[in-house]
Amino acid sequence: MVQQKKIMSLRKKILVVAPHPDDEVLGVGGTLLKKRKNKFITGCVILTTYSNKDKSSKKKILLQKREIDNSNKILRISKSFVLDFPPTRLDQVPFAKIVSELSNIFNIFKPEEIYLPHSGDSHTDHAIALKASLSCCKWFRNKYVKKIYCYETLSETNMPKKNNIDKIFKPTHFVDITKFIKNKIQSLNAYKSQMGKFPFPRSKEAVISLAKYRGTYCGFKYAEAFELIFSKD
């Protein structure tokens, strides 16, 4: 038992911070599956969910919980952290409270790689999630953090915005997810309430098209793209 715990502690850990349920699949689903196969310990933080606090119906709350659980099983997430901040109203939550919740999770999980929303995302929740996460990633506070990536989220990243050319997603790192694209789509389909028909961004065709497009950057059939914003290497 002691030996098993020692082996677990030596395995690398990655953590994805998702403002909403399904963001983790859209941006990092294939990479999570690949890392898991390569013996990484994978974690996911979902910041906002329906709850009694925002007067969501019991049916709506239970449906979302079931979707999260089903998607996590397909992604084989090692550890899931689901918070109950209100969706679309993260700006109404005291920023210090968000940082405190994330900091506790970071210190418990101690990830070496962290995946965050991109600074150019159009949704306010994404901007706050990024800012709060980065507050927890300062090297002199959490020396276990080796790399920080930003991922792209269909419908949020690179949405046309005036005078926002500096915040366009500029990928610098690509992960071959060819062997995992089917499972990524399965995990996304678990979020049935969020899916729509193409050309809706959260659709099977849109996700596959983006993966193919990113694959053309680097010679992979399907890829996920990331912007590296910090590395100790």
C-alpha positions as CSV (number, residue, x, y, z in Angstrom):
1,M,0.0,0.0,0.0
2,V,2.8,2.4,0.9
3,Q,4.7,1.5,-2.3
4,Q,1.5,2.1,-4.4
5,K,1.1,5.6,-2.8
6,K,4.8,6.3,-3.6
7,I,4.3,5.3,-7.3
8,M,1.1,7.5,-7.5
9,S,3.0,10.5,-6.1
10,L,5.7,10.1,-8.8
11,R,3.2,10.2,-11.6
12,K,2.8,13.5,-13.4
13,K,-0.4,15.4,-13.0
14,I,-2.3,17.8,-15.3
15,L,-5.3,20.0,-14.4
16,V,-7.8,21.6,-16.6
17,V,-9.8,24.6,-15.4
18,A,-13.2,24.8,-17.1
19,P,-15.5,27.8,-16.6
20,H,-18.5,25.7,-17.6
21,P,-19.2,22.0,-18.0
22,D,-18.1,20.8,-21.5
23,D,-15.4,23.5,-21.9
24,E,-12.9,20.8,-20.7
25,V,-14.0,18.5,-23.5
26,L,-14.0,21.1,-26.3
27,G,-10.5,22.4,-25.5
28,V,-8.6,19.5,-23.9
29,G,-10.7,16.3,-24.3
30,G,-8.3,14.5,-26.6
31,T,-5.3,15.6,-24.7
32,L,-6.8,14.4,-21.4
33,L,-7.4,11.0,-22.9
34,K,-3.9,10.8,-24.3
35,K,-2.3,11.9,-21.1
36,R,-4.4,9.4,-19.1
37,K,-3.2,6.6,-21.4
38,N,0.4,7.7,-20.8
39,K,-0.1,7.2,-17.1
40,F,-0.7,10.8,-16.1
41,I,-3.1,11.6,-13.3
42,T,-5.7,13.9,-14.8
43,G,-7.8,16.5,-13.0
44,C,-10.6,18.9,-13.9
45,V,-12.1,21.9,-12.1
46,I,-15.5,23.0,-13.3
47,L,-16.2,26.4,-11.9
48,T,-19.9,27.1,-12.6
49,T,-22.8,24.7,-12.3
50,Y,-26.6,25.0,-11.9
51,S,-27.6,24.9,-8.2
52,N,-30.2,25.9,-5.7
53,K,-28.3,29.1,-5.2
54,D,-29.2,30.4,-8.7
55,K,-32.8,29.0,-8.4
56,S,-32.3,26.3,-11.0
57,S,-34.8,23.5,-11.1
58,K,-34.0,20.2,-9.5
59,K,-34.4,18.5,-12.8
60,K,-31.9,20.8,-14.5
61,I,-29.4,20.3,-11.7
62,L,-29.6,16.6,-11.8
63,L,-29.4,16.5,-15.6
64,Q,-26.2,18.6,-15.6
65,K,-24.6,16.4,-12.8
66,R,-25.4,13.3,-14.8
67,E,-23.9,14.8,-17.9
68,I,-20.7,15.8,-16.1
69,D,-20.4,12.3,-14.5
70,N,-20.9,10.5,-17.8
71,S,-18.4,12.7,-19.6
72,N,-15.8,12.3,-16.9
73,K,-16.1,8.5,-17.1
74,I,-15.4,8.6,-20.8
75,L,-12.5,10.9,-20.4
76,R,-11.3,8.8,-17.5
77,I,-10.7,11.8,-15.3
78,S,-8.7,10.8,-12.2
79,K,-10.1,13.6,-10.0
80,S,-13.0,16.0,-10.6
81,F,-13.6,19.2,-8.7
82,V,-17.0,20.7,-9.3
83,L,-17.7,24.1,-7.7
84,D,-21.1,25.7,-7.6
85,F,-20.5,29.3,-8.7
86,P,-23.4,30.6,-10.8
87,P,-22.9,30.3,-14.6
88,T,-22.8,33.6,-16.6
89,R,-22.5,35.5,-13.3
90,L,-19.0,34.7,-12.2
91,D,-18.3,38.5,-12.2
92,Q,-20.8,38.8,-9.3
93,V,-18.8,36.4,-7.1
94,P,-16.0,38.0,-4.9
95,F,-12.8,37.5,-6.8
96,A,-10.9,36.6,-3.6
97,K,-13.4,33.7,-3.0
98,I,-12.7,32.2,-6.5
99,V,-9.0,32.5,-6.0
100,S,-9.3,30.9,-2.6
101,E,-11.3,27.9,-3.9
102,L,-8.9,27.4,-6.8
103,S,-5.8,27.8,-4.6
104,N,-7.1,25.0,-2.3
105,I,-7.6,22.7,-5.2
106,F,-4.2,23.5,-6.7
107,N,-2.5,22.8,-3.4
108,I,-4.3,19.5,-2.9
109,F,-3.8,18.2,-6.5
110,K,-0.4,19.8,-7.2
111,P,-0.5,19.7,-11.0
112,E,2.7,20.1,-13.1
113,E,0.7,21.1,-16.2
114,I,-2.3,23.4,-16.1
115,Y,-4.7,24.1,-19.0
116,L,-6.7,27.4,-18.9
117,P,-9.2,29.3,-21.0
118,H,-7.7,31.8,-23.5
119,S,-7.4,35.5,-22.7
120,G,-9.3,36.4,-26.0
121,D,-12.4,34.4,-25.1
122,S,-15.6,36.4,-25.4
123,H,-17.3,35.0,-22.3
124,T,-16.7,37.0,-19.0
125,D,-16.7,33.7,-17.0
126,H,-13.7,32.6,-19.1
127,A,-11.7,35.8,-18.5
128,I,-12.3,35.6,-14.7
129,A,-11.4,31.9,-14.7
130,L,-8.1,32.7,-16.4
131,K,-7.3,35.6,-14.2
132,A,-8.1,33.7,-11.0
133,S,-6.2,30.6,-12.0
134,L,-3.1,32.6,-12.9
135,S,-3.2,34.2,-9.4
136,C,-2.7,30.7,-8.1
137,C,0.2,29.8,-10.5
138,K,2.9,32.2,-9.4
139,W,6.1,30.1,-9.3
140,F,7.2,31.3,-5.8
141,R,3.9,30.1,-4.4
142,N,3.4,26.8,-6.2
143,K,6.8,25.5,-7.4
144,Y,5.2,22.3,-8.7
145,V,3.7,24.1,-11.7
146,K,6.0,23.5,-14.7
147,K,3.9,24.5,-17.7
148,I,0.7,26.5,-18.3
149,Y,-1.2,26.3,-21.5
150,C,-4.3,28.1,-22.8
151,Y,-6.8,26.1,-24.8
152,E,-9.4,27.2,-27.4
153,T,-13.1,26.8,-26.9
154,L,-15.4,26.7,-29.9
155,S,-18.0,29.6,-29.7
156,E,-15.8,31.6,-27.3
157,T,-12.2,31.8,-28.6
158,N,-11.5,34.1,-31.6
159,M,-15.0,35.5,-31.7
160,P,-14.9,38.7,-33.8
161,K,-14.4,41.7,-31.5
162,K,-13.4,45.2,-32.4
163,N,-9.8,46.2,-31.5
164,N,-9.0,42.8,-30.2
165,I,-6.3,41.7,-32.6
166,D,-3.7,41.3,-29.8
167,K,-5.9,38.6,-28.1
168,I,-6.3,36.3,-31.1
169,F,-5.5,32.7,-30.2
170,K,-2.0,31.9,-31.5
171,P,-1.2,28.2,-31.0
172,T,2.3,27.2,-30.3
173,H,1.8,23.6,-29.1
174,F,-0.1,20.8,-30.8
175,V,-1.1,17.4,-29.5
176,D,-1.9,14.5,-31.8
177,I,-5.4,13.2,-30.8
178,T,-6.0,11.0,-33.9
179,K,-6.4,7.9,-31.7
180,F,-8.7,9.7,-29.3
181,I,-11.0,11.8,-31.5
182,K,-13.9,9.2,-31.3
183,N,-13.7,9.1,-27.5
184,K,-13.6,12.9,-27.4
185,I,-16.8,13.1,-29.4
186,Q,-18.4,10.5,-27.2
187,S,-17.5,12.5,-24.1
188,L,-18.9,15.7,-25.7
189,N,-22.1,13.9,-26.6
190,A,-22.5,13.1,-22.9
191,Y,-23.4,16.8,-22.7
192,K,-26.5,16.3,-24.8
193,S,-28.2,19.4,-23.5
194,Q,-25.4,21.6,-24.8
195,M,-25.1,20.1,-28.3
196,G,-26.7,21.4,-31.4
197,K,-26.8,20.9,-35.2
198,F,-24.0,22.1,-37.4
199,P,-23.0,25.0,-37.9
200,F,-23.7,25.4,-34.2
201,P,-20.2,25.5,-32.6
202,R,-20.9,22.7,-30.1
203,S,-21.7,20.1,-32.7
204,K,-19.9,16.9,-33.8
205,E,-19.1,18.4,-37.2
206,A,-17.6,21.6,-35.8
207,V,-15.4,19.8,-33.3
208,I,-14.1,17.4,-35.9
209,S,-13.5,20.2,-38.4
210,L,-11.4,22.2,-35.9
211,A,-9.4,19.1,-35.0
212,K,-8.7,18.4,-38.7
213,Y,-7.8,22.1,-39.3
214,R,-5.3,22.1,-36.3
215,G,-3.9,18.8,-37.6
216,T,-2.9,20.6,-40.8
217,Y,-0.6,22.8,-38.8
218,C,1.6,19.9,-37.8
219,G,1.0,16.9,-40.0
220,F,-1.5,15.1,-37.7
221,K,-4.9,13.8,-38.9
222,Y,-6.6,15.3,-35.8
223,A,-5.0,17.7,-33.2
224,E,-5.7,20.0,-30.3
225,A,-3.9,23.3,-30.2
226,F,-2.7,25.3,-27.3
227,E,-0.9,28.5,-26.5
228,L,2.0,28.0,-24.1
229,I,2.2,30.9,-21.7
230,F,4.6,29.6,-19.1
231,S,7.3,26.9,-19.0
232,K,10.1,26.1,-16.6
233,D,11.9,24.1,-19.4
